[in-house]
Amino acid sequence: MKSVLRAFAVVHGLMAILFACAALVLVAIAARIGWVALTGDFDRSAAQDVIEAVGLLAAAVVALQIAQTIAEEEVVRGAHISAPTRVRRFLSRFFVVVIVALAIEGLVATFKAIHEEPEQLLYAASIVLSTGALLAGWGVFVRLNRYAEELEPEAMQRAKREDKKLE
């Protein structure tokens, strides 16, 4: 069984590397778009390019955060997500980045729709509303999960001991 768990850790490590590589590619593309905007005319299209670069950087942050979370939780800690504390912490790390990235993407889509394609404004609004719903759902989950944590205080202590592996 230990060899199977090691194999899973190796696969998780590979996935983390691939997410980090994807983040670096997105950063490079965003930098290129930003450079084009900076060296060109300072007009509306330059602003759109900068907004697009910001959206790409938000996606890069998500990819990098996923890579870090996978590496820390699955490779370094070898944590198995079963206790309420571990579930809340794992999902919270993921959701905070996803929600911020979606909010930025919603703003980017809104700016693009307003200036280029007003008929796309409904889709941009749906991203923003969905982000709000996701944030509200996450808040409810955290609240309900706190009650579950109070029933299992030893799970919190176990999670804190696992955190020492990262020091």
C-alpha positions as CSV (number, residue, x, y, z in Angstrom):
1,M,0.0,0.0,0.0
2,K,2.9,2.4,0.7
3,S,4.2,2.0,-2.8
4,V,0.7,3.0,-4.2
5,L,0.7,6.1,-2.0
6,R,4.2,7.0,-3.2
7,A,3.1,6.6,-6.8
8,F,0.2,8.9,-6.0
9,A,2.6,11.4,-4.5
10,V,4.8,11.2,-7.6
11,V,1.7,11.8,-9.9
12,H,0.6,14.7,-7.7
13,G,4.2,16.2,-7.9
14,L,4.1,15.9,-11.7
15,M,0.7,17.6,-11.7
16,A,2.0,20.4,-9.5
17,I,5.0,20.9,-11.9
18,L,2.6,21.1,-14.9
19,F,0.4,23.6,-13.2
20,A,3.5,25.7,-12.3
21,C,4.7,25.5,-16.0
22,A,1.2,26.6,-17.2
23,A,1.4,29.6,-14.8
24,L,4.8,30.6,-16.1
25,V,3.6,30.4,-19.7
26,L,0.6,32.6,-18.8
27,V,2.9,35.1,-17.1
28,A,5.1,35.2,-20.2
29,I,2.1,35.8,-22.5
30,A,0.7,38.5,-20.1
31,A,4.1,40.2,-20.1
32,R,4.2,40.1,-23.9
33,I,0.7,41.6,-24.2
34,G,1.6,44.2,-21.6
35,W,4.8,45.1,-23.4
36,V,2.9,45.5,-26.7
37,A,0.5,47.8,-24.9
38,L,3.3,49.8,-23.3
39,T,5.3,50.3,-26.5
40,G,2.3,51.1,-28.7
41,D,-0.1,54.1,-28.7
42,F,-1.7,54.9,-25.4
43,D,-5.3,54.5,-26.6
44,R,-8.3,52.3,-26.0
45,S,-6.7,49.2,-27.6
46,A,-3.7,49.6,-25.2
47,A,-6.1,49.7,-22.3
48,Q,-7.8,46.6,-23.5
49,D,-4.5,44.8,-23.9
50,V,-3.6,45.7,-20.3
51,I,-6.9,44.5,-19.1
52,E,-6.4,41.2,-21.0
53,A,-2.9,40.9,-19.4
54,V,-4.4,41.3,-16.0
55,G,-6.9,38.5,-16.7
56,L,-4.1,36.3,-17.8
57,L,-2.1,37.1,-14.7
58,A,-5.2,36.2,-12.6
59,A,-5.3,32.8,-14.3
60,A,-1.6,32.4,-13.7
61,V,-2.1,33.0,-10.0
62,V,-4.8,30.3,-9.9
63,A,-2.6,27.8,-11.6
64,L,0.4,28.6,-9.4
65,Q,-1.7,28.4,-6.2
66,I,-3.1,25.1,-7.3
67,A,0.4,23.9,-7.9
68,Q,1.5,25.0,-4.4
69,T,-1.6,23.5,-2.8
70,I,-1.1,20.2,-4.5
71,A,2.6,20.1,-3.6
72,E,2.1,21.1,0.0
73,E,-0.9,19.0,0.8
74,E,-0.3,15.8,-1.3
75,V,3.5,15.6,-1.7
76,V,5.1,17.3,1.4
77,R,2.4,16.7,4.0
78,G,1.0,13.5,2.5
79,A,-2.3,14.6,4.0
80,H,-5.4,12.7,3.3
81,I,-8.4,14.9,3.2
82,S,-10.9,13.4,5.5
83,A,-11.1,15.5,8.7
84,P,-13.3,18.6,8.6
85,T,-10.3,20.8,9.4
86,R,-8.3,19.5,6.6
87,V,-11.2,19.8,4.1
88,R,-11.9,23.4,5.1
89,R,-8.3,24.4,4.9
90,F,-7.7,22.7,1.6
91,L,-10.9,24.1,0.0
92,S,-10.3,27.6,1.5
93,R,-6.8,27.8,-0.1
94,F,-8.3,26.9,-3.4
95,F,-11.5,29.0,-3.2
96,V,-9.8,32.2,-2.2
97,V,-7.7,32.2,-5.3
98,V,-10.4,31.0,-7.6
99,I,-12.9,33.6,-6.3
100,V,-10.4,36.5,-6.7
101,A,-9.4,35.3,-10.2
102,L,-13.1,35.0,-11.2
103,A,-13.8,38.4,-9.9
104,I,-10.9,39.8,-11.9
105,E,-12.0,37.9,-14.9
106,G,-15.6,39.2,-14.5
107,L,-14.2,42.8,-14.4
108,V,-12.1,42.2,-17.4
109,A,-15.0,40.7,-19.3
110,T,-17.2,43.7,-18.2
111,F,-14.7,46.2,-19.5
112,K,-14.2,44.3,-22.7
113,A,-18.0,44.0,-23.3
114,I,-18.6,47.7,-22.5
115,H,-16.0,48.9,-25.0
116,E,-16.0,46.2,-27.7
117,E,-19.1,44.0,-27.7
118,P,-22.0,45.3,-25.5
119,E,-24.0,42.1,-26.4
120,Q,-21.5,40.2,-24.3
121,L,-22.3,42.2,-21.1
122,L,-24.9,39.6,-20.0
123,Y,-22.2,36.9,-20.0
124,A,-19.8,39.2,-18.0
125,A,-22.6,39.9,-15.5
126,S,-23.2,36.1,-15.2
127,I,-19.5,35.6,-14.3
128,V,-19.7,38.3,-11.6
129,L,-23.0,36.9,-10.2
130,S,-21.7,33.4,-10.2
131,T,-18.6,34.6,-8.4
132,G,-20.8,36.1,-5.7
133,A,-22.8,32.9,-5.4
134,L,-19.6,30.9,-5.1
135,L,-18.4,33.3,-2.4
136,A,-21.7,33.0,-0.5
137,G,-21.6,29.2,-0.8
138,W,-18.0,29.1,0.5
139,G,-19.0,31.2,3.5
140,V,-21.9,28.9,4.3
141,F,-19.5,25.9,4.0
142,V,-16.9,27.4,6.3
143,R,-19.6,28.3,8.9
144,L,-21.1,24.8,8.9
145,N,-17.6,23.2,8.8
146,R,-16.7,25.1,12.0
147,Y,-19.5,23.2,13.8
148,A,-18.1,19.9,12.6
149,E,-14.6,20.9,13.8
150,E,-15.9,21.5,17.3
151,L,-17.1,17.9,17.3
152,E,-13.5,16.7,16.4
153,P,-10.9,18.9,18.1
154,E,-8.3,16.2,17.7
155,A,-8.5,16.7,13.9
156,M,-7.4,20.4,14.4
157,Q,-4.4,19.2,16.4
158,R,-3.5,16.7,13.8
159,A,-3.6,19.4,11.0
160,K,-1.4,21.6,13.1
161,R,1.2,18.8,13.5
162,E,1.1,18.3,9.7
163,D,1.8,22.0,9.2
164,K,5.2,21.6,11.0
165,K,6.3,19.6,7.9
166,L,6.4,22.8,6.0
167,E,8.6,24.7,8.4
